[in-house]
Amino acid sequence: MKEIKNTSKLAGFVLLIVSVAAFVIYGYLLLTTEFGIVILKLTVFGAVATLLGVLGWIGYTIATAPRSG
């Protein structure tokens, strides 16, 4: 049981370090390179695509759910 707890802790720290590093790299690329506008466009596109994908999935789930009652 203790081994699982240590593995989970290690995974948590790895996720923390990777997310902070990714944020720093993203900020650097966005604010200090000539690719800032392209990165911003890709970020907004990804966010909108994710939102619309989730909404489409919810709509599909509602439309294909079996009727109860």
CHARMM-style PDB file with segment names, atoms N, HN, CA, C and O in Angstrom:
ATOM      1  N   MET     1       0.821  -1.196   0.000  1.00  0.00      PROA
ATOM      2  CA  MET     1       0.000   0.000   0.000  1.00  0.00      PROA
ATOM      3  C   MET     1       0.857   1.248   0.000  1.00  0.00      PROA
ATOM      4  O   MET     1       0.527   2.250  -0.634  1.00  0.00      PROA
ATOM      5  N   LYS     2       1.982   1.170   0.735  1.00  0.00      PROA
ATOM      6  HN  LYS     2       2.251   0.356   1.250  1.00  0.00      PROA
ATOM      7  CA  LYS     2       2.862   2.330   0.804  1.00  0.00      PROA
ATOM      8  C   LYS     2       3.507   2.609  -0.553  1.00  0.00      PROA
ATOM      9  O   LYS     2       3.750   3.763  -0.907  1.00  0.00      PROA
ATOM     10  N   GLU     3       3.786   1.533  -1.316  1.00  0.00      PROA
ATOM     11  HN  GLU     3       3.589   0.596  -1.028  1.00  0.00      PROA
ATOM     12  CA  GLU     3       4.393   1.700  -2.626  1.00  0.00      PROA
ATOM     13  C   GLU     3       3.454   2.445  -3.575  1.00  0.00      PROA
ATOM     14  O   GLU     3       3.905   3.278  -4.361  1.00  0.00      PROA
ATOM     15  N   ILE     4       2.167   2.156  -3.508  1.00  0.00      PROA
ATOM     16  HN  ILE     4       1.801   1.480  -2.869  1.00  0.00      PROA
ATOM     17  CA  ILE     4       1.187   2.840  -4.349  1.00  0.00      PROA
ATOM     18  C   ILE     4       1.130   4.319  -3.985  1.00  0.00      PROA
ATOM     19  O   ILE     4       1.042   5.173  -4.867  1.00  0.00      PROA
ATOM     20  N   LYS     5       1.181   4.624  -2.701  1.00  0.00      PROA
ATOM     21  HN  LYS     5       1.253   3.930  -1.984  1.00  0.00      PROA
ATOM     22  CA  LYS     5       1.134   6.012  -2.255  1.00  0.00      PROA
ATOM     23  C   LYS     5       2.349   6.775  -2.761  1.00  0.00      PROA
ATOM     24  O   LYS     5       2.218   7.909  -3.223  1.00  0.00      PROA
ATOM     25  N   ASN     6       3.545   6.160  -2.680  1.00  0.00      PROA
ATOM     26  HN  ASN     6       3.651   5.239  -2.305  1.00  0.00      PROA
ATOM     27  CA  ASN     6       4.762   6.804  -3.166  1.00  0.00      PROA
ATOM     28  C   ASN     6       4.715   7.004  -4.674  1.00  0.00      PROA
ATOM     29  O   ASN     6       5.162   8.038  -5.170  1.00  0.00      PROA
ATOM     30  N   THR     7       4.180   6.033  -5.412  1.00  0.00      PROA
ATOM     31  HN  THR     7       3.817   5.193  -5.009  1.00  0.00      PROA
ATOM     32  CA  THR     7       4.059   6.148  -6.853  1.00  0.00      PROA
ATOM     33  C   THR     7       3.100   7.273  -7.220  1.00  0.00      PROA
ATOM     34  O   THR     7       3.356   8.030  -8.157  1.00  0.00      PROA
ATOM     35  N   SER     8       2.005   7.383  -6.490  1.00  0.00      PROA
ATOM     36  HN  SER     8       1.798   6.769  -5.729  1.00  0.00      PROA
ATOM     37  CA  SER     8       1.050   8.454  -6.745  1.00  0.00      PROA
ATOM     38  C   SER     8       1.670   9.814  -6.455  1.00  0.00      PROA
ATOM     39  O   SER     8       1.443  10.770  -7.196  1.00  0.00      PROA
ATOM     40  N   LYS     9       2.444   9.907  -5.391  1.00  0.00      PROA
ATOM     41  HN  LYS     9       2.628   9.131  -4.789  1.00  0.00      PROA
ATOM     42  CA  LYS     9       3.104  11.158  -5.062  1.00  0.00      PROA
ATOM     43  C   LYS     9       4.093  11.549  -6.141  1.00  0.00      PROA
ATOM     44  O   LYS     9       4.156  12.711  -6.543  1.00  0.00      PROA
ATOM     45  N   LEU    10       4.869  10.578  -6.613  1.00  0.00      PROA
ATOM     46  HN  LEU    10       4.818   9.634  -6.286  1.00  0.00      PROA
ATOM     47  CA  LEU    10       5.831  10.843  -7.675  1.00  0.00      PROA
ATOM     48  C   LEU    10       5.118  11.300  -8.946  1.00  0.00      PROA
ATOM     49  O   LEU    10       5.557  12.245  -9.601  1.00  0.00      PROA
ATOM     50  N   ALA    11       4.034  10.640  -9.288  1.00  0.00      PROA
ATOM     51  HN  ALA    11       3.678   9.872  -8.756  1.00  0.00      PROA
ATOM     52  CA  ALA    11       3.263  11.024 -10.474  1.00  0.00      PROA
ATOM     53  C   ALA    11       2.720  12.442 -10.318  1.00  0.00      PROA
ATOM     54  O   ALA    11       2.707  13.211 -11.278  1.00  0.00      PROA
ATOM     55  N   GLY    12       2.280  12.784  -9.130  1.00  0.00      PROA
ATOM     56  HN  GLY    12       2.290  12.159  -8.349  1.00  0.00      PROA
ATOM     57  CA  GLY    12       1.783  14.130  -8.879  1.00  0.00      PROA
ATOM     58  C   GLY    12       2.859  15.180  -9.054  1.00  0.00      PROA
ATOM     59  O   GLY    12       2.617  16.227  -9.654  1.00  0.00      PROA
ATOM     60  N   PHE    13       4.057  14.907  -8.529  1.00  0.00      PROA
ATOM     61  HN  PHE    13       4.254  14.057  -8.042  1.00  0.00      PROA
ATOM     62  CA  PHE    13       5.151  15.856  -8.687  1.00  0.00      PROA
ATOM     63  C   PHE    13       5.587  15.984 -10.144  1.00  0.00      PROA
ATOM     64  O   PHE    13       5.915  17.077 -10.605  1.00  0.00      PROA
ATOM     65  N   VAL    14       5.591  14.873 -10.860  1.00  0.00      PROA
ATOM     66  HN  VAL    14       5.326  13.985 -10.486  1.00  0.00      PROA
ATOM     67  CA  VAL    14       5.948  14.923 -12.279  1.00  0.00      PROA
ATOM     68  C   VAL    14       4.932  15.768 -13.045  1.00  0.00      PROA
ATOM     69  O   VAL    14       5.312  16.599 -13.870  1.00  0.00      PROA
ATOM     70  N   LEU    15       3.650  15.561 -12.777  1.00  0.00      PROA
ATOM     71  HN  LEU    15       3.341  14.887 -12.107  1.00  0.00      PROA
ATOM     72  CA  LEU    15       2.621  16.366 -13.433  1.00  0.00      PROA
ATOM     73  C   LEU    15       2.772  17.842 -13.091  1.00  0.00      PROA
ATOM     74  O   LEU    15       2.605  18.695 -13.963  1.00  0.00      PROA
ATOM     75  N   LEU    16       3.082  18.153 -11.851  1.00  0.00      PROA
ATOM     76  HN  LEU    16       3.217  17.460 -11.143  1.00  0.00      PROA
ATOM     77  CA  LEU    16       3.280  19.537 -11.437  1.00  0.00      PROA
ATOM     78  C   LEU    16       4.443  20.168 -12.188  1.00  0.00      PROA
ATOM     79  O   LEU    16       4.318  21.277 -12.707  1.00  0.00      PROA
ATOM     80  N   ILE    17       5.569  19.475 -12.250  1.00  0.00      PROA
ATOM     81  HN  ILE    17       5.671  18.574 -11.828  1.00  0.00      PROA
ATOM     82  CA  ILE    17       6.761  20.014 -12.912  1.00  0.00      PROA
ATOM     83  C   ILE    17       6.515  20.178 -14.414  1.00  0.00      PROA
ATOM     84  O   ILE    17       6.897  21.193 -14.997  1.00  0.00      PROA
ATOM     85  N   VAL    18       5.887  19.196 -15.033  1.00  0.00      PROA
ATOM     86  HN  VAL    18       5.577  18.372 -14.559  1.00  0.00      PROA
ATOM     87  CA  VAL    18       5.608  19.279 -16.468  1.00  0.00      PROA
ATOM     88  C   VAL    18       4.654  20.430 -16.775  1.00  0.00      PROA
ATOM     89  O   VAL    18       4.853  21.148 -17.755  1.00  0.00      PROA
ATOM     90  N   SER    19       3.628  20.614 -15.959  1.00  0.00      PROA
ATOM     91  HN  SER    19       3.466  20.031 -15.163  1.00  0.00      PROA
ATOM     92  CA  SER    19       2.671  21.688 -16.223  1.00  0.00      PROA
ATOM     93  C   SER    19       3.306  23.065 -16.041  1.00  0.00      PROA
ATOM     94  O   SER    19       3.037  23.972 -16.829  1.00  0.00      PROA
ATOM     95  N   VAL    20       4.137  23.236 -15.023  1.00  0.00      PROA
ATOM     96  HN  VAL    20       4.355  22.499 -14.383  1.00  0.00      PROA
ATOM     97  CA  VAL    20       4.814  24.523 -14.824  1.00  0.00      PROA
ATOM     98  C   VAL    20       5.782  24.782 -15.972  1.00  0.00      PROA
ATOM     99  O   VAL    20       5.845  25.898 -16.487  1.00  0.00      PROA
ATOM    100  N   ALA    21       6.530  23.771 -16.376  1.00  0.00      PROA
ATOM    101  HN  ALA    21       6.479  22.864 -15.958  1.00  0.00      PROA
ATOM    102  CA  ALA    21       7.471  23.930 -17.491  1.00  0.00      PROA
ATOM    103  C   ALA    21       6.722  24.263 -18.787  1.00  0.00      PROA
ATOM    104  O   ALA    21       7.157  25.131 -19.544  1.00  0.00      PROA
ATOM    105  N   ALA    22       5.621  23.593 -19.044  1.00  0.00      PROA
ATOM    106  HN  ALA    22       5.267  22.888 -18.429  1.00  0.00      PROA
ATOM    107  CA  ALA    22       4.832  23.861 -20.246  1.00  0.00      PROA
ATOM    108  C   ALA    22       4.287  25.283 -20.228  1.00  0.00      PROA
ATOM    109  O   ALA    22       4.253  25.948 -21.263  1.00  0.00      PROA
ATOM    110  N   PHE    23       3.862  25.751 -19.064  1.00  0.00      PROA
ATOM    111  HN  PHE    23       3.889  25.211 -18.222  1.00  0.00      PROA
ATOM    112  CA  PHE    23       3.355  27.116 -18.951  1.00  0.00      PROA
ATOM    113  C   PHE    23       4.451  28.130 -19.228  1.00  0.00      PROA
ATOM    114  O   PHE    23       4.218  29.118 -19.925  1.00  0.00      PROA
ATOM    115  N   VAL    24       5.630  27.902 -18.697  1.00  0.00      PROA
ATOM    116  HN  VAL    24       5.819  27.100 -18.131  1.00  0.00      PROA
ATOM    117  CA  VAL    24       6.756  28.813 -18.917  1.00  0.00      PROA
ATOM    118  C   VAL    24       7.141  28.834 -20.401  1.00  0.00      PROA
ATOM    119  O   VAL    24       7.367  29.903 -20.968  1.00  0.00      PROA
ATOM    120  N   ILE    25       7.216  27.665 -21.024  1.00  0.00      PROA
ATOM    121  HN  ILE    25       7.032  26.796 -20.564  1.00  0.00      PROA
ATOM    122  CA  ILE    25       7.549  27.591 -22.450  1.00  0.00      PROA
ATOM    123  C   ILE    25       6.467  28.262 -23.287  1.00  0.00      PROA
ATOM    124  O   ILE    25       6.777  28.995 -24.226  1.00  0.00      PROA
ATOM    125  N   TYR    26       5.214  28.021 -22.962  1.00  0.00      PROA
ATOM    126  HN  TYR    26       4.961  27.426 -22.200  1.00  0.00      PROA
ATOM    127  CA  TYR    26       4.099  28.643 -23.681  1.00  0.00      PROA
ATOM    128  C   TYR    26       4.170  30.164 -23.558  1.00  0.00      PROA
ATOM    129  O   TYR    26       4.023  30.874 -24.553  1.00  0.00      PROA
ATOM    130  N   GLY    27       4.392  30.661 -22.358  1.00  0.00      PROA
ATOM    131  HN  GLY    27       4.512  30.084 -21.550  1.00  0.00      PROA
ATOM    132  CA  GLY    27       4.508  32.101 -22.156  1.00  0.00      PROA
ATOM    133  C   GLY    27       5.676  32.693 -22.916  1.00  0.00      PROA
ATOM    134  O   GLY    27       5.553  33.761 -23.515  1.00  0.00      PROA
ATOM    135  N   TYR    28       6.804  32.010 -22.898  1.00  0.00      PROA
ATOM    136  HN  TYR    28       6.904  31.142 -22.412  1.00  0.00      PROA
ATOM    137  CA  TYR    28       7.979  32.483 -23.628  1.00  0.00      PROA
ATOM    138  C   TYR    28       7.688  32.559 -25.126  1.00  0.00      PROA
ATOM    139  O   TYR    28       7.958  33.574 -25.768  1.00  0.00      PROA
ATOM    140  N   LEU    29       7.136  31.478 -25.675  1.00  0.00      PROA
ATOM    141  HN  LEU    29       6.916  30.653 -25.153  1.00  0.00      PROA
ATOM    142  CA  LEU    29       6.838  31.450 -27.103  1.00  0.00      PROA
ATOM    143  C   LEU    29       5.782  32.488 -27.481  1.00  0.00      PROA
ATOM    144  O   LEU    29       5.868  33.107 -28.542  1.00  0.00      PROA
ATOM    145  N   LEU    30       4.806  32.674 -26.628  1.00  0.00      PROA
ATOM    146  HN  LEU    30       4.736  32.171 -25.766  1.00  0.00      PROA
ATOM    147  CA  LEU    30       3.721  33.609 -26.915  1.00  0.00      PROA
ATOM    148  C   LEU    30       4.189  35.055 -26.856  1.00  0.00      PROA
ATOM    149  O   LEU    30       3.798  35.865 -27.697  1.00  0.00      PROA
ATOM    150  N   LEU    31       5.015  35.389 -25.879  1.00  0.00      PROA
ATOM    151  HN  LEU    31       5.333  34.731 -25.196  1.00  0.00      PROA
ATOM    152  CA  LEU    31       5.344  36.789 -25.625  1.00  0.00      PROA
ATOM    153  C   LEU    31       6.663  37.262 -26.220  1.00  0.00      PROA
ATOM    154  O   LEU    31       6.842  38.465 -26.410  1.00  0.00      PROA
ATOM    155  N   THR    32       7.586  36.364 -26.518  1.00  0.00      PROA
ATOM    156  HN  THR    32       7.440  35.387 -26.363  1.00  0.00      PROA
ATOM    157  CA  THR    32       8.917  36.829 -26.919  1.00  0.00      PROA
ATOM    158  C   THR    32       9.354  36.381 -28.307  1.00  0.00      PROA
ATOM    159  O   THR    32      10.435  36.765 -28.752  1.00  0.00      PROA
ATOM    160  N   THR    33       8.562  35.593 -28.997  1.00  0.00      PROA
ATOM    161  HN  THR    33       7.683  35.281 -28.636  1.00  0.00      PROA
ATOM    162  CA  THR    33       8.970  35.151 -30.329  1.00  0.00      PROA
ATOM    163  C   THR    33       8.040  35.739 -31.380  1.00  0.00      PROA
ATOM    164  O   THR    33       6.992  36.300 -31.063  1.00  0.00      PROA
ATOM    165  N   GLU    34       8.447  35.598 -32.638  1.00  0.00      PROA
ATOM    166  HN  GLU    34       9.299  35.142 -32.896  1.00  0.00      PROA
ATOM    167  CA  GLU    34       7.617  36.115 -33.731  1.00  0.00      PROA
ATOM    168  C   GLU    34       6.424  35.200 -34.023  1.00  0.00      PROA
ATOM    169  O   GLU    34       5.582  35.523 -34.861  1.00  0.00      PROA
ATOM    170  N   PHE    35       6.354  34.074 -33.341  1.00  0.00      PROA
ATOM    171  HN  PHE    35       7.038  33.811 -32.660  1.00  0.00      PROA
ATOM    172  CA  PHE    35       5.242  33.136 -33.542  1.00  0.00      PROA
ATOM    173  C   PHE    35       4.079  33.385 -32.581  1.00  0.00      PROA
ATOM    174  O   PHE    35       3.163  32.566 -32.506  1.00  0.00      PROA
ATOM    175  N   GLY    36       4.097  34.494 -31.848  1.00  0.00      PROA
ATOM    176  HN  GLY    36       4.841  35.160 -31.910  1.00  0.00      PROA
ATOM    177  CA  GLY    36       3.086  34.766 -30.829  1.00  0.00      PROA
ATOM    178  C   GLY    36       1.662  34.741 -31.358  1.00  0.00      PROA
ATOM    179  O   GLY    36       0.782  34.137 -30.744  1.00  0.00      PROA
ATOM    180  N   ILE    37       1.427  35.391 -32.488  1.00  0.00      PROA
ATOM    181  HN  ILE    37       2.141  35.882 -32.986  1.00  0.00      PROA
ATOM    182  CA  ILE    37       0.076  35.441 -33.049  1.00  0.00      PROA
ATOM    183  C   ILE    37      -0.385  34.055 -33.486  1.00  0.00      PROA
ATOM    184  O   ILE    37      -1.538  33.685 -33.265  1.00  0.00      PROA
ATOM    185  N   VAL    38       0.502  33.296 -34.100  1.00  0.00      PROA
ATOM    186  HN  VAL    38       1.439  33.597 -34.280  1.00  0.00      PROA
ATOM    187  CA  VAL    38       0.150  31.942 -34.536  1.00  0.00      PROA
ATOM    188  C   VAL    38      -0.181  31.069 -33.329  1.00  0.00      PROA
ATOM    189  O   VAL    38      -1.150  30.310 -33.360  1.00  0.00      PROA
ATOM    190  N   ILE    39       0.611  31.171 -32.275  1.00  0.00      PROA
ATOM    191  HN  ILE    39       1.398  31.788 -32.250  1.00  0.00      PROA
ATOM    192  CA  ILE    39       0.368  30.390 -31.061  1.00  0.00      PROA
ATOM    193  C   ILE    39      -0.960  30.792 -30.428  1.00  0.00      PROA
ATOM    194  O   ILE    39      -1.715  29.937 -29.966  1.00  0.00      PROA
ATOM    195  N   LEU    40      -1.243  32.092 -30.407  1.00  0.00      PROA
ATOM    196  HN  LEU    40      -0.630  32.786 -30.782  1.00  0.00      PROA
ATOM    197  CA  LEU    40      -2.515  32.558 -29.860  1.00  0.00      PROA
ATOM    198  C   LEU    40      -3.687  32.047 -30.687  1.00  0.00      PROA
ATOM    199  O   LEU    40      -4.697  31.613 -30.131  1.00  0.00      PROA
ATOM    200  N   LYS    41      -3.562  32.096 -32.002  1.00  0.00      PROA
ATOM    201  HN  LYS    41      -2.743  32.449 -32.454  1.00  0.00      PROA
ATOM    202  CA  LYS    41      -4.626  31.584 -32.870  1.00  0.00      PROA
ATOM    203  C   LYS    41      -4.850  30.089 -32.646  1.00  0.00      PROA
ATOM    204  O   LYS    41      -5.991  29.634 -32.569  1.00  0.00      PROA
ATOM    205  N   LEU    42      -3.761  29.328 -32.542  1.00  0.00      PROA
ATOM    206  HN  LEU    42      -2.834  29.698 -32.605  1.00  0.00      PROA
ATOM    207  CA  LEU    42      -3.894  27.886 -32.307  1.00  0.00      PROA
ATOM    208  C   LEU    42      -4.516  27.600 -30.944  1.00  0.00      PROA
ATOM    209  O   LEU    42      -5.299  26.661 -30.800  1.00  0.00      PROA
ATOM    210  N   THR    43      -4.170  28.408 -29.947  1.00  0.00      PROA
ATOM    211  HN  THR    43      -3.534  29.171 -30.063  1.00  0.00      PROA
ATOM    212  CA  THR    43      -4.742  28.220 -28.612  1.00  0.00      PROA
ATOM    213  C   THR    43      -6.241  28.472 -28.625  1.00  0.00      PROA
ATOM    214  O   THR    43      -7.014  27.678 -28.090  1.00  0.00      PROA
ATOM    215  N   VAL    44      -6.649  29.573 -29.235  1.00  0.00      PROA
ATOM    216  HN  VAL    44      -6.020  30.218 -29.670  1.00  0.00      PROA
ATOM    217  CA  VAL    44      -8.080  29.895 -29.305  1.00  0.00      PROA
ATOM    218  C   VAL    44      -8.817  28.851 -30.127  1.00  0.00      PROA
ATOM    219  O   VAL    44      -9.916  28.432 -29.763  1.00  0.00      PROA
ATOM    220  N   PHE    45      -8.216  28.428 -31.239  1.00  0.00      PROA
ATOM    221  HN  PHE    45      -7.323  28.768 -31.535  1.00  0.00      PROA
ATOM    222  CA  PHE    45      -8.842  27.401 -32.062  1.00  0.00      PROA
ATOM    223  C   PHE    45      -9.034  26.110 -31.279  1.00  0.00      PROA
ATOM    224  O   PHE    45     -10.093  25.486 -31.349  1.00  0.00      PROA
ATOM    225  N   GLY    46      -8.007  25.712 -30.533  1.00  0.00      PROA
ATOM    226  HN  GLY    46      -7.147  26.219 -30.476  1.00  0.00      PROA
ATOM    227  CA  GLY    46      -8.104  24.495 -29.724  1.00  0.00      PROA
ATOM    228  C   GLY    46      -9.161  24.611 -28.637  1.00  0.00      PROA
ATOM    229  O   GLY    46      -9.898  23.659 -28.381  1.00  0.00      PROA
ATOM    230  N   ALA    47      -9.240  25.774 -27.995  1.00  0.00      PROA
ATOM    231  HN  ALA    47      -8.641  26.548 -28.203  1.00  0.00      PROA
ATOM    232  CA  ALA    47     -10.236  25.963 -26.938  1.00  0.00      PROA
ATOM    233  C   ALA    47     -11.654  25.916 -27.510  1.00  0.00      PROA
ATOM    234  O   ALA    47     -12.538  25.278 -26.938  1.00  0.00      PROA
ATOM    235  N   VAL    48     -11.866  26.589 -28.633  1.00  0.00      PROA
ATOM    236  HN  VAL    48     -11.148  27.108 -29.098  1.00  0.00      PROA
ATOM    237  CA  VAL    48     -13.198  26.585 -29.256  1.00  0.00      PROA
ATOM    238  C   VAL    48     -13.554  25.190 -29.756  1.00  0.00      PROA
ATOM    239  O   VAL    48     -14.690  24.744 -29.593  1.00  0.00      PROA
ATOM    240  N   ALA    49     -12.592  24.498 -30.361  1.00  0.00      PROA
ATOM    241  HN  ALA    49     -11.669  24.860 -30.493  1.00  0.00      PROA
ATOM    242  CA  ALA    49     -12.846  23.132 -30.844  1.00  0.00      PROA
ATOM    243  C   ALA    49     -13.197  22.196 -29.697  1.00  0.00      PROA
ATOM    244  O   ALA    49     -14.082  21.351 -29.828  1.00  0.00      PROA
ATOM    245  N   THR    50     -12.502  22.347 -28.576  1.00  0.00      PROA
ATOM    246  HN  THR    50     -11.782  23.033 -28.470  1.00  0.00      PROA
ATOM    247  CA  THR    50     -12.800  21.515 -27.407  1.00  0.00      PROA
ATOM    248  C   THR    50     -14.194  21.801 -26.877  1.00  0.00      PROA
ATOM    249  O   THR    50     -14.955  20.873 -26.603  1.00  0.00      PROA
ATOM    250  N   LEU    51     -14.538  23.072 -26.731  1.00  0.00      PROA
ATOM    251  HN  LEU    51     -13.920  23.826 -26.954  1.00  0.00      PROA
ATOM    252  CA  LEU    51     -15.863  23.446 -26.234  1.00  0.00      PROA
ATOM    253  C   LEU    51     -16.964  22.926 -27.152  1.00  0.00      PROA
ATOM    254  O   LEU    51     -17.939  22.338 -26.687  1.00  0.00      PROA
ATOM    255  N   LEU    52     -16.808  23.142 -28.442  1.00  0.00      PROA
ATOM    256  HN  LEU    52     -16.015  23.620 -28.820  1.00  0.00      PROA
ATOM    257  CA  LEU    52     -17.840  22.684 -29.381  1.00  0.00      PROA
ATOM    258  C   LEU    52     -17.888  21.161 -29.469  1.00  0.00      PROA
ATOM    259  O   LEU    52     -18.957  20.585 -29.673  1.00  0.00      PROA
ATOM    260  N   GLY    53     -16.750  20.511 -29.318  1.00  0.00      PROA
ATOM    261  HN  GLY    53     -15.882  20.978 -29.152  1.00  0.00      PROA
ATOM    262  CA  GLY    53     -16.742  19.052 -29.284  1.00  0.00      PROA
ATOM    263  C   GLY    53     -17.502  18.499 -28.094  1.00  0.00      PROA
ATOM    264  O   GLY    53     -18.248  17.528 -28.221  1.00  0.00      PROA
ATOM    265  N   VAL    54     -17.312  19.124 -26.929  1.00  0.00      PROA
ATOM    266  HN  VAL    54     -16.706  19.913 -26.826  1.00  0.00      PROA
ATOM    267  CA  VAL    54     -18.034  18.694 -25.730  1.00  0.00      PROA
ATOM    268  C   VAL    54     -19.530  18.948 -25.903  1.00  0.00      PROA
ATOM    269  O   VAL    54     -20.348  18.099 -25.550  1.00  0.00      PROA
ATOM    270  N   LEU    55     -19.886  20.106 -26.441  1.00  0.00      PROA
ATOM    271  HN  LEU    55     -19.221  20.795 -26.728  1.00  0.00      PROA
ATOM    272  CA  LEU    55     -21.306  20.389 -26.667  1.00  0.00      PROA
ATOM    273  C   LEU    55     -21.921  19.412 -27.659  1.00  0.00      PROA
ATOM    274  O   LEU    55     -23.050  18.960 -27.469  1.00  0.00      PROA
ATOM    275  N   GLY    56     -21.180  19.083 -28.721  1.00  0.00      PROA
ATOM    276  HN  GLY    56     -20.262  19.450 -28.876  1.00  0.00      PROA
ATOM    277  CA  GLY    56     -21.671  18.098 -29.685  1.00  0.00      PROA
ATOM    278  C   GLY    56     -21.835  16.726 -29.065  1.00  0.00      PROA
ATOM    279  O   GLY    56     -22.806  16.026 -29.351  1.00  0.00      PROA
ATOM    280  N   TRP    57     -20.886  16.333 -28.212  1.00  0.00      PROA
ATOM    281  HN  TRP    57     -20.097  16.902 -27.980  1.00  0.00      PROA
ATOM    282  CA  TRP    57     -20.974  15.046 -27.523  1.00  0.00      PROA
ATOM    283  C   TRP    57     -22.196  15.006 -26.606  1.00  0.00      PROA
ATOM    284  O   TRP    57     -22.901  13.998 -26.557  1.00  0.00      PROA
ATOM    285  N   ILE    58     -22.448  16.088 -25.886  1.00  0.00      PROA
ATOM    286  HN  ILE    58     -21.875  16.907 -25.926  1.00  0.00      PROA
ATOM    287  CA  ILE    58     -23.631  16.160 -25.018  1.00  0.00      PROA
ATOM    288  C   ILE    58     -24.900  16.058 -25.855  1.00  0.00      PROA
ATOM    289  O   ILE    58     -25.831  15.339 -25.492  1.00  0.00      PROA
ATOM    290  N   GLY    59     -24.940  16.782 -26.982  1.00  0.00      PROA
ATOM    291  HN  GLY    59     -24.184  17.367 -27.277  1.00  0.00      PROA
ATOM    292  CA  GLY    59     -26.112  16.715 -27.860  1.00  0.00      PROA
ATOM    293  C   GLY    59     -26.330  15.322 -28.416  1.00  0.00      PROA
ATOM    294  O   GLY    59     -27.462  14.841 -28.462  1.00  0.00      PROA
ATOM    295  N   TYR    60     -25.260  14.671 -28.837  1.00  0.00      PROA
ATOM    296  HN  TYR    60     -24.340  15.061 -28.800  1.00  0.00      PROA
ATOM    297  CA  TYR    60     -25.370  13.309 -29.355  1.00  0.00      PROA
ATOM    298  C   TYR    60     -25.867  12.354 -28.277  1.00  0.00      PROA
ATOM    299  O   TYR    60     -26.711  11.496 -28.535  1.00  0.00      PROA
ATOM    300  N   THR    61     -25.333  12.511 -27.066  1.00  0.00      PROA
ATOM    301  HN  THR    61     -24.647  13.208 -26.857  1.00  0.00      PROA
ATOM    302  CA  THR    61     -25.745  11.650 -25.957  1.00  0.00      PROA
ATOM    303  C   THR    61     -27.230  11.842 -25.642  1.00  0.00      PROA
ATOM    304  O   THR    61     -27.947  10.870 -25.401  1.00  0.00      PROA
ATOM    305  N   ILE    62     -27.683  13.076 -25.645  1.00  0.00      PROA
ATOM    306  HN  ILE    62     -27.101  13.866 -25.840  1.00  0.00      PROA
ATOM    307  CA  ILE    62     -29.095  13.339 -25.371  1.00  0.00      PROA
ATOM    308  C   ILE    62     -29.961  12.790 -26.492  1.00  0.00      PROA
ATOM    309  O   ILE    62     -31.001  12.180 -26.241  1.00  0.00      PROA
ATOM    310  N   ALA    63     -29.526  13.010 -27.746  1.00  0.00      PROA
ATOM    311  HN  ALA    63     -28.681  13.505 -27.950  1.00  0.00      PROA
ATOM    312  CA  ALA    63     -30.332  12.581 -28.886  1.00  0.00      PROA
ATOM    313  C   ALA    63     -30.435  11.075 -29.008  1.00  0.00      PROA
ATOM    314  O   ALA    63     -31.449  10.570 -29.491  1.00  0.00      PROA
ATOM    315  N   THR    64     -29.414  10.340 -28.584  1.00  0.00      PROA
ATOM    316  HN  THR    64     -28.591  10.750 -28.191  1.00  0.00      PROA
ATOM    317  CA  THR    64     -29.425   8.892 -28.765  1.00  0.00      PROA
ATOM    318  C   THR    64     -29.757   8.118 -27.483  1.00  0.00      PROA
ATOM    319  O   THR    64     -29.748   6.887 -27.478  1.00  0.00      PROA
ATOM    320  N   ALA    65     -30.046   8.835 -26.414  1.00  0.00      PROA
ATOM    321  HN  ALA    65     -30.054   9.835 -26.418  1.00  0.00      PROA
ATOM    322  CA  ALA    65     -30.371   8.145 -25.157  1.00  0.00      PROA
ATOM    323  C   ALA    65     -31.720   7.462 -25.267  1.00  0.00      PROA
ATOM    324  O   ALA    65     -32.656   8.017 -25.843  1.00  0.00      PROA
ATOM    325  N   PRO    66     -31.822   6.273 -24.722  1.00  0.00      PROA
ATOM    326  CA  PRO    66     -33.132   5.593 -24.755  1.00  0.00      PROA
ATOM    327  C   PRO    66     -34.129   6.345 -23.887  1.00  0.00      PROA
ATOM    328  O   PRO    66     -33.791   6.900 -22.842  1.00  0.00      PROA
ATOM    329  N   ARG    67     -35.355   6.341 -24.355  1.00  0.00      PROA
ATOM    330  HN  ARG    67     -35.629   5.890 -25.204  1.00  0.00      PROA
ATOM    331  CA  ARG    67     -36.415   7.027 -23.606  1.00  0.00      PROA
ATOM    332  C   ARG    67     -36.763   6.212 -22.373  1.00  0.00      PROA
ATOM    333  O   ARG    67     -36.855   4.985 -22.415  1.00  0.00      PROA
ATOM    334  N   SER    68     -36.952   6.922 -21.287  1.00  0.00      PROA
ATOM    335  HN  SER    68     -36.877   7.918 -21.253  1.00  0.00      PROA
ATOM    336  CA  SER    68     -37.370   6.238 -20.059  1.00  0.00      PROA
ATOM    337  C   SER    68     -38.830   6.593 -19.780  1.00  0.00      PROA
ATOM    338  O   SER    68     -39.279   7.713 -20.025  1.00  0.00      PROA
ATOM    339  N   GLY    69     -39.538   5.623 -19.270  1.00  0.00      PROA
ATOM    340  HN  GLY    69     -39.174   4.713 -19.071  1.00  0.00      PROA
ATOM    341  CA  GLY    69     -40.907   5.859 -18.847  1.00  0.00      PROA
ATOM    342  C   GLY    69     -41.866   5.719 -19.892  1.00  0.00      PROA
ATOM    343  OT1 GLY    69     -43.062   5.894 -19.660  1.00  0.00      PROA
TER     344      GLY     69
END
